[in-house]
Amino acid sequence: MTIETMPETIGNESSVAVSIRAAESADAAAISALVTANVGLGHLLPRTADEIANHVSRFLVAARNDHVVGCGELAPLGPKLVEVRSLVVASDSRGGGVGTAILNALVADAKRQKIPRLCAFTHVPHRFVALGFSIVPHTWLPEKITNDCQRCEWFRRCEQYGVVFELDRN
């Protein structure tokens, strides 16, 4: 099922539309490849292929001609908090609004699920702030610290910003 379709423009040329849809099991390898390619660039924390395959149902993907060009996950951290995780767009598809479309679809999905609070951790907070997120101290998200941060090699020296979107107010 397609959630959103958007025309993508690269330079002065229009390319094939990008569809945002729920990920399927067959998308796990493409999602894993996108995540792995961006871990080395310092954009994302590592995820194993098995972890992605086990949670593929929590992902949305952006696809062009059945080729996955972006993804993002809604990962539950508690009963009232979900994290946007592994939000990434392939390098050759950046700059056309694909990431924003995925993030908007993730927010809409969280609202549909009646989740009151959405968070993310990012090196580039202004993109989230432009969509209504607020920058918050990590300590405001103890569920994230307990579930993930304490096991991370960057714990206590994290360079990411915590951002939160209060869904029950919007």
C-alpha angles and dihedrals in degrees: 000000000000116000100187136356122202133177111241122217121200113186107317095331128089115223133193117305119266117227122206110211143153111280120250130208089260089061095060096092093049091047090049091050091051092049094045092049090055098044089070090053091054093246098114141024115247121271125185121237089240092053091051092046091050092052101034091119089067092058133091118202135202109221133187116190089347090304115123109234099166144008146184136184136214103216117187115231096173141337093286102029133066127179127220100227136177094013103171141147125204111259093243091054100048124116098038099091097263093128092048090049091052092047092049090050091049091051090049090049091050090050090050089053089050093237107165099207135033125188139180138183116222146161089218107052097164091076090057094042089054088060095050104275120135125218111242136177114265089241089068087068104055091160089064093047092050097043101040120352099067090060095045121105088225094056111138091012100056115152095194126104121233113227129186135196117197102215096183090064096051 
